[in-house]
Amino acid sequence: MELKERNDEFTIITMPPEQKPTPTREREGYARQCMFSGLLGVEVGDDPEADLGNGFSLVKPNKFLLSAREKDSMTGKEFADAAAVSRYLVYKHEPPAPPTTYEEIKAIFQCGILGYK
């Protein structure tokens, strides 16, 4: 199950590590939990992933990221749009453990989105 949160400008999706919807090769590099949001019009070369540092990267849509889509909770347009983005901003993080909370991890991701803009 994925966790979604809507904002006026983006959707945050968290992919729990226990979800294994795609073959191992597609999941390489995603052993930790991650949050991600689709971005339009981002070109950073042909590499499938561009490391931005501090856990952030720009990733081309792939089977693993697209497996977070859920037809039951998305409109047909949202489902199609998720595959049409040029890159995903991905934040890989360790599971929340005291003293770090999910809200603090989410705030880091939101700061990453604002910093990218």
Long-range contacts (C-beta under 8 A, 24 or more apart in sequence): 2-68, 2-70, 4-73, 5-106, 10-37, 10-38, 10-113, 11-37, 11-38, 12-36, 12-37, 12-106, 12-109, 12-110, 13-37, 13-68, 15-64, 15-65, 15-68, 17-95, 19-67, 21-64, 21-67, 22-63, 22-64, 22-67, 23-63, 26-62, 26-63, 26-64, 27-64, 29-92, 30-64, 30-92, 32-92, 32-93, 32-94, 32-95, 33-92, 33-93, 33-94, 33-95, 34-90, 34-91, 34-92, 34-93, 35-90, 35-91, 35-93, 35-105, 35-106, 35-109, 36-65, 36-68, 36-88, 36-89, 36-90, 36-91, 37-88, 37-89, 37-109, 37-113, 38-81, 38-82, 38-85, 38-87, 38-88, 39-85, 39-86, 39-87, 39-88, 39-89, 39-116, 40-85, 40-86, 41-86, 42-86, 42-87, 43-86, 44-87, 50-87, 54-112, 55-91, 55-92, 55-93, 56-89, 56-90, 56-91, 56-112, 57-89, 57-90, 57-92, 58-87, 58-88, 58-89, 58-90, 59-87, 59-88, 59-90, 60-86, 60-87, 60-88, 61-85, 61-87, 61-88, 65-90, 89-113, 89-116
